[in-house]
Amino acid sequence: MYAASWTKCHRCCRNSNGGKRYIFLEVEDDGDTGRHIVGRGGYPNLKGVVECDAAIMEGVPGRFGAVAALRGIAQPCRVARKVMEKSPHSLLVGEGAEAFAQELGFTSEPNANMLSDHSATAYREYLEKNKPVRGGHDTIGLIALDLSGNITVGVSTSGAPFKSPGRVGDSPLPGCGLYADHTVGAAAATGDGDKIMCYCPSFHVVQLMRQGSSPNEACRAVLADIQRRIGGDKCFEIGLISLNMKGEVGAASSVEFPHTFWSQGLSSVEELVINQQKSINV
């Protein structure tokens, strides 16, 4: 995720005790952020319609909410939180997710409002020239640990550019796109969601941390396990981040992967990049 978005995240965290509740609102509802496949301004599906997936999970057992293939709502992670807080269900999709959001006062906007000039142009070029989007997978994933020991992980994405209508990736699926346990820590994933969901990497990372691995060791071990199971030198696009209850962070990726870290006492966000590697040895 690009630096401007994380500057907003940093500002929200510093200025609000409930910062994690509001971070996604600023990032999702920004057309410039959409070119990174998040919320407003995200790339549409094959029919030209923006469909978003989002989820939130708290470390306390049973605290999870998600939406998938949500249309017309520029703050899908806020809707996911409302699913967690207000709905007897954990995951709502499509028309049902949109109707739920409208019942709770969210404004459903025309699809034209969800597109940015950038994403609309990219869609036209795809139709006319079959031009793909460079770096075609991204998700914003955020893990927050507060001073009271509450840990929350959230993810949001508009999904694979020009996907089939109704396609859902790993992001809103617990254990795949995200996972949290207040006794251990949390993890989140980004990349090729159609493949990521086959391996439940976020759950695997948390389980390895439970067994004593550091966040960095856990992320690298999960990536290495996936590579071994696939075979060969290449792996599909996947990035992992994790945070344990001590405040230690970790990450691993099959491609170049920018990620950031901030904690109380730091004056600015620490930006880190994992370089592309052909194989992972642990």
Secondary structure as the mmCIF struct_conf table of DSSP 4:
data_model
#
loop_
_struct_conf.conf_type_id
_struct_conf.id
_struct_conf.beg_label_comp_id
_struct_conf.beg_label_asym_id
_struct_conf.beg_label_seq_id
_struct_conf.end_label_comp_id
_struct_conf.end_label_asym_id
_struct_conf.end_label_seq_id
HELX_RH_AL_P HELX_RH_AL_P1 ALA A 3 ASN A 15
TURN_TY1_P TURN_TY1_P1 ASN A 17 GLY A 18
HELX_RH_AL_P HELX_RH_AL_P2 GLY A 19 GLU A 28
TURN_TY1_P TURN_TY1_P2 ASP A 29 ASP A 29
HELX_RH_AL_P HELX_RH_AL_P3 GLY A 31 GLY A 34
TURN_TY1_P TURN_TY1_P3 ARG A 35 HIS A 36
BEND BEND1 ILE A 37 ILE A 37
BEND BEND2 GLY A 39 GLY A 39
TURN_TY1_P TURN_TY1_P4 ARG A 40 GLY A 41
TURN_TY1_P TURN_TY1_P5 LEU A 46 LYS A 47
BEND BEND3 GLY A 48 GLY A 48
STRN STRN1 GLU A 51 GLU A 58
BEND BEND4 GLY A 59 VAL A 60
TURN_TY1_P TURN_TY1_P6 PRO A 61 GLY A 62
STRN STRN2 PHE A 64 ARG A 71
BEND BEND5 GLY A 72 GLY A 72
BEND BEND6 ALA A 74 ALA A 74
HELX_RH_AL_P HELX_RH_AL_P4 PRO A 76 LYS A 86
BEND BEND7 PRO A 88 SER A 90
STRN STRN3 LEU A 91 VAL A 93
HELX_RH_AL_P HELX_RH_AL_P5 GLY A 94 GLU A 103
TURN_TY1_P TURN_TY1_P7 LEU A 104 GLY A 105
HELX_LH_PP_P HELX_LH_PP_P1 PHE A 106 PRO A 110
HELX_RH_AL_P HELX_RH_AL_P6 ASN A 111 MET A 114
HELX_RH_AL_P HELX_RH_AL_P7 ASP A 117 LYS A 129
HELX_LH_PP_P HELX_LH_PP_P2 LYS A 131 VAL A 133
BEND BEND8 ARG A 134 GLY A 135
STRN STRN4 ILE A 140 LEU A 145
TURN_TY1_P TURN_TY1_P8 LEU A 147 SER A 148
BEND BEND9 GLY A 149 GLY A 149
STRN STRN5 ILE A 151 THR A 157
BEND BEND10 ALA A 160 ALA A 160
TURN_TY1_P TURN_TY1_P9 PRO A 161 PHE A 162
HELX_LH_PP_P HELX_LH_PP_P3 LYS A 163 SER A 164
TURN_TY1_P TURN_TY1_P10 PRO A 165 GLY A 166
BEND BEND11 ASP A 170 ASP A 170
TURN_TY1_P TURN_TY1_P11 SER A 171 PRO A 172
BEND BEND12 LEU A 173 LEU A 173
STRN STRN6 PRO A 174 PRO A 174
TURN_TY1_P TURN_TY1_P12 GLY A 175 GLY A 177
STRN STRN7 LEU A 178 ASP A 181
TURN_TY1_P TURN_TY1_P13 HIS A 182 VAL A 184
STRN STRN8 GLY A 185 GLY A 191
HELX_RH_AL_P HELX_RH_AL_P8 GLY A 193 ILE A 196
TURN_TY1_P TURN_TY1_P14 MET A 197 TYR A 199
HELX_RH_AL_P HELX_RH_AL_P9 PRO A 201 ARG A 210
TURN_TY1_P TURN_TY1_P15 GLN A 211 GLY A 212
HELX_RH_AL_P HELX_RH_AL_P10 PRO A 215 ILE A 230
BEND BEND13 GLY A 232 ASP A 233
BEND BEND14 GLU A 237 GLU A 237
STRN STRN9 ILE A 238 ASN A 244
TURN_TY1_P TURN_TY1_P16 MET A 245 LYS A 246
BEND BEND15 GLY A 247 GLY A 247
STRN STRN10 VAL A 249 SER A 253
BEND BEND16 SER A 254 VAL A 255
STRN STRN11 PHE A 257 PHE A 261
TURN_TY1_P TURN_TY1_P17 GLN A 264 GLY A 265
BEND BEND17 SER A 267 SER A 268
HELX_LH_PP_P HELX_LH_PP_P4 VAL A 269 VAL A 269
STRN STRN12 GLU A 270 ILE A 274
HELX_LH_PP_P HELX_LH_PP_P5 ASN A 275 GLN A 276
BEND BEND18 LYS A 278 LYS A 278
#
